[in-house]
Structure formats: C-alpha cells, structure tokens
Amino acid sequence: MDVRDIVFRWRRPKPNNERRRSTKDIDADVDRTVDMAHAIIAMVATYAAGNPQPRVLEIGPGSDFGAQIILAGTGAIVTVADRFLAPWQPGYHPAFYRRLLSKWGAPCPPLEAVIAANDPRCAITLVAEPAEDLRSIADCSFDVVLSTAVLEHVFDLPAAIQELARVTVPGGVNSHQVDFRDHRDFARPLEFLLMADKEFIRLFDRRHGDFGNRWRHCEVAALLRASEFSIEDMAPNLVAEPEYMASFLPKLRALRQSRLAIMTDAELAILGARFVAVRESGGI
C-alpha cells in the first residue's frame, strides 16, 4: 500500500464539506468565492442568453454557497446538489457571508436575506443527493447545469451523466470542468491508474472519492454522447509534463489493462478539460 494511504487504514475520514472551517481562512475563502461568482454569472449569461430567470443546477457547490447565492441575485433560480452538502457552521458561516457581502460591493438581496436568517435555504434550493441519483428533481428541470472539479469524484459516472441529462431541459447546456489527476499527489498525477481495481475501489470508498475516479477525457466525452448530449467544447486545459509521462507510460503499458491499452499517449496525458454540452431533444 502507498505510504500516503496508511493514515486512512484505521478510520474513515470526514468528507471535505463536513470538516470544520476556520475564521482564519475567511479572507481567502471570500476572494475565491467572489472569483467564482463572477465566473458562473458569466457562464450562465452566455449559456442562457435572453432568459431573465434561468433555472440553474450546480453539482458539488463546495463548503459554502456564496457564489450560488450571488448568482440568485441576478435573477437565476438556483439549486445546488451534493451527496455531502456543507452544514451550517455558526462559528464560521455568519462571518463569512457578512464579509462576502462587503467584498462583493453591490446590493445582493438574496445574500442579505441569508445573513438575516442564518440559512441559505431562503435564497437557493439545497438538495442533499448524489449526482448519480437526483431522485427529488423532476425531469427537464434546468436550463443550465454546472460543476467544477466534481465529476472526477463520482464513482458511477455513467449514472451521474444520465441523471444530469434527465434533469436538463432539451436545448439546455451543461458545463463541467473535470480534473483527471490523482489528487493524492499532483506531481505524480496518474499513479492511481496503476492500482489494482479491488484496491482502488476500497480506497475510493474509504476516502469518499476525494482523490479521483480514474475516468479519462475520451471516456467522459463518450458518456456525454451516449446520454444524448452534443458536445460543443471539450478542449484540454491541463496536460501532464513530458518528463513525467516518459517515466509513467512504461509502467502502465506493462500492466496490459485492456481499458487503457487502446488510449494514446496524448489522451492519457490530458489532466483537465471543460466540457460544454447541449442536451438534445430525444429521450434517454
């Protein structure tokens, strides 16, 4: 077993969203959230052009809902879904949202309501369900579906993409940034491809999928197409260093894993990409 994983043998760690947040990190957290808010507002404006009240779903919103609450201030009807929704932490979130409103520097009634109520549910809808099983969400509920560095943490990715297709209105847009690295060590980003399947599944479950699910760029594209999405963009935005690939590929090829054997060196080197896909009109 990799020495990095020994610490996880004796206990099951908490999911990241359930870990206690520190007020020491608020300034950095607020800056990150403001950047994210600008990004998702721009994306929704592009993908739902002409729609003053787009219905937006974000999968895996993270440890706070600040960006999504600010998005609701633009008129969007926002839902967030996560298997492990971040719980309200009284010692952190009230101060975080107050600082966020100050940093945002413009009126935002939904954010002001959350601060007054100490409850994000007064501004957005929270769904405590995994991407693979969004059972409380009706078919064709959303015009835009977003995720950032989330789909790589989903074990049953085919089921998740089928669910995302189901809840997206025909003609609606999905935008998903996917990180294909082994999160245990970004300097060795493909090492988990060398693990035996049984050991990988055991560790993935123990760690709530926090280090990645091993699906590759071309496979995500195939899953989207199989769920009746047409892909408008899937350009890689992160690739492995040639020196690392030169040392890694001989080890992988020696394993003769049929799933990976047909992939080119260039495909295996892709470590990140944003997929923009439009839901077609047919059923799945």
PyMOL commands that set and color helices and strands:
alter all, ss='L'
color gray80, all
select helices_A, chain A and resi 3-8+16-18+23-47+66-72+93-104+109-117+120-122+151-153+157-167+191-194+197-206+217-226+242-255+258-261+265-268
alter helices_A, ss='H'
color red, helices_A
select strands_A, chain A and resi 55-59+77-81+125-127+142-148+168-179+229-233+236-239+270-279
alter strands_A, ss='S'
color yellow, strands_A
deselect
rebuild
show_as cartoon
